[in-house]
Amino acid sequence: MLEHESISNPTHSKTTGLPRKRFYRARAHSNPLSDSHFPVPISPSQFDLTLHYPHYFPSPDKSDGSKKIEFADIGCGFGGLLISLSTLFPDKLMIGMELRDKVTEYVKERVLALRTSNPGQYENVSVVRTNSMKYIPNYFEKGQLTKMFFLFPDPHFKEKNHRRRVISPHLLDEYAYVLRVGGIIYTITDVEELGEWMTSCLDGHPLFEAVSEDELVADPVVKLLSTATEEGQKVERNDGQTFRAVYRRIGSCVPH
């Protein structure tokens, strides 16, 4: 059916059935402080997982209650990282959070096409259009996530726009809330100043500590940071530098 649809649907490849990016192009970044109109759950319990993971949640009254989203890719772009993670961690539910509507639609179509052409795979990955800088606690409970990804975020070069950066001291408070102790934040950028900024913010936060180099070498996710996304591949083609910061959520130190 997908192949038949792709013949009459110019937005999809006739050979693979996958959506073609050129029909879903959008501005490289959006203003996260502007008001956009899309539905937002009032609490994590109101986030309808049946729309995203029908294999695990066929209906509200027939679902795997033990399954919860564990990975979140913030500003997921065209979904390259998510697609790679989906097969690397087939038992983990993961979601991309993207503000741009055309890009979100592309990822939705990409996941649906992959599910159709690879039965039994990619059922654990989905995407939602939202503003993660405003609504993270609306989607995830305290300590729910085990991994969060911030790959090649908008650098917002002007100092007056630094408040729009997706890694900042006050936003790290929210990320610490939804990450369980031991959970990992992965960040990477090709902008040195932004890399220094993100490292400084994470270093200065009492609930995060840097992951050791030995652990990074052993972590299969780390290599994907620079290779799985369109932005990372572009940097690699141009022999550009990347600046990575990977930190673990730690418990709070309660004074005696």
N, C-alpha and C positions, 0 to 999 in steps of 0.2 A: 504494500500500500504506500509506503514511504517513497519507494522508487517511482511509482506512478504519479504521486503528488509532486515530486521534484521535477518531473518532465514539464508539468504545467505551471510550476512555481519557479519563477526566474531567480528568486532569492536563494534557492538551494542548488547545490551541485547535482548534475544529472548522474554522475558516476558514484559519488559517495553518499548522497542524500543529506550531507551536512550543509548548514547555512553558510553563505558566502559573506565574508566580512565587509566587503565593499558596499553592501546594502544596509549595513548596520553601523556605519561610521558616525562618530560624534566628536564633539570637542574633546581634547585630551583630558581636561579636568573640568569639574563643576565647582561652583561656589558652595561650600558646605554650610555656610551661614544663611543662605537664602532659603525662603520657604518654598517647598515643593509639595505637590498634592498627590499623595498615595496613601493607601490604608496602612495604619500602624496598630498592632495589637496593644491593648491597654496593659497587658501583663504577659509574661511568658506562657502562662496556662491558656491564653487566648490565641496563641500563635498556631494556626491550623496546619499541622504537619501532614494531614491527608492530601493537601494540595501539592506537597513537595516530595513526599516519599510514599506513594501509594502501595509499594511493595510491602512496606513495614506497617503502614497505617491505612489499610483499605477503607476504613470508615471510622468515625469518631468512637463508635462502640466496639470496634474490632481492631485493636492495635497492640503492638508490642510495648507494653508499659515500661519495660526496662530500657528501651532505646531512647536516647536523647542526642541532640546535636552536640558534637564534641570539638569539631574544628570550625573556625570561622576565618574566611579570607576577606579582609576589609579592603574595599575598593578592588574587587576581583578582576576588573577589566574583562577580557574576552574568555576568561575561565581556564586558561592553560594550566595553572597550578592545580586547580580543583580536579581537572580531568586526570592529571598525573597522580594526584593523591588518592583518587577514587579507587584505582586498582592496586595501589601500594598498601592501602588500608581499607580493604573491602568490607570490614565489619564495623567501620566507624561512620557515623552520619556527619556530613559536612555541608556547609553552606557558604555561598559567596554573597557579599553585601555590596551592592553597586548603586550609585546615585543616578547615573545616566540611563534614561529609559531605553534608548535604542540598544545600548550595550547589554543591558539586562535581558532584553528580548532575544538578542543573539545567543546569550548563554543558555537561556531556556530552550531555544530551538536546538542548540548543539547537544544538550543533554538528552532531549527527547529523541533526536536522531540516533545518538549513540546507544540509547537503550533499545531502540528498535532493531538496529543492525547488530547488536551484541546482547542477545537475550540473557538476562540474569546479571548483567554488569551495569554499572553506573546508576544503580537504583539508590545508592547512598549519597548522591550529590545533587544539590539544587542551588537555586539563586533567588534572591529577593531584592526588589528595588526598595531601597530605604536610605536614610541618612544615618550612618552608624555613629557619627559624632554627636547625634542628638538622642538616638533611640536604642542604644545597646541594651540597657536594662529592660526594655520592653520585650526583648526576644529571648534573653538568657537568664536563668536563675543564678543565684549566688553559687560560685564554685562549679558551674556546669561545664565550662570549656576546658580542654586540655591543651589546645594549640590555637594561637591567633597569628595571622600573617598580615604584614604590612609591606607589600612589595612595590618598590618604585612609586611612593606616594608623591603627590604634588608638593614641590619644594616651597612654594609661596615665598619667593625670594625677598620681597620687600618686608622690612621689619614690621610695618604696620599690619601686615597680613600673617605674621607668625601665629596669631591666634587661630588661624584656619588650619594649621598643621595638625595632622591626625595623631601625631605623637606629641604630647605636651604633659606637663605635670598634672593638671587637673583631669585630663582624659585618662591618664595612667591609673588614677584612682578608680575609674569605672572599669577599666580592663582588669585591674586587680580584683575587683568585686566578682566579675563573671568567670575569672580563671581560678581553677582549683589550685591548691598548694602543690607545687611540682609541675604545674603547667608551664608551657613555653611560649614566649613572644618571639617571633622571627621578623626582623626588619632588614631591608636592603635598599640601597639607593645608588645612583651613579653621580650624585651631587655631594661632594666632600663636605661642604658646610652643613648640609642637612644630615649627613651621616654623623658628624660631630654633635649636632644638636640632639639627635635621637639617643645617641650614646650618653650624652650628658644628662638628659632627662631620666633615662633608665638608671644610670649610676646614682642619681640624686634621690631616687624613690626608695623608701625603706622596705618595700615589699617585692623588690626585684634584685636579683644578683646575676652577674654575667655567667654564662655557661662556659665551662673550661674548653680549651682547644682540643683536648683529647676526646671529649664528648662530641664536639662538633664534627670531628673526623669520622666518628662512628655513627653519626646520625644520617640516615639516608635522605632525610628531607633537605638537608643543607645544600646539597648539590642542585636540587630543583629550584632553589631561590634565584639562581642566576641563569637557569636554562629553560625553565618550563613556561615562562611568560613571554609574550610578544616584546615587551619592553626589555627584558633581560637578553633576549636573542639579538635585539637591535644593538644593545651595548656591546655584546660579544662580537658581532660582525664588524663593528667599528673599532675593535680593540680598546674599548673604554675600560675604565676602572670602576669597581663597585666597592661599596663600603657597607659592611654587614654588622649588625648588632643582634645578638641572640641572648635572651635573658630568661631566667627561671623565676616563677612566682614562688616566694618564700613566705613562711608564716610570720606573723607580727611578733615582735619581742615584747612580751608583757613584763613590765618592771615588777620586781618583788617588793 
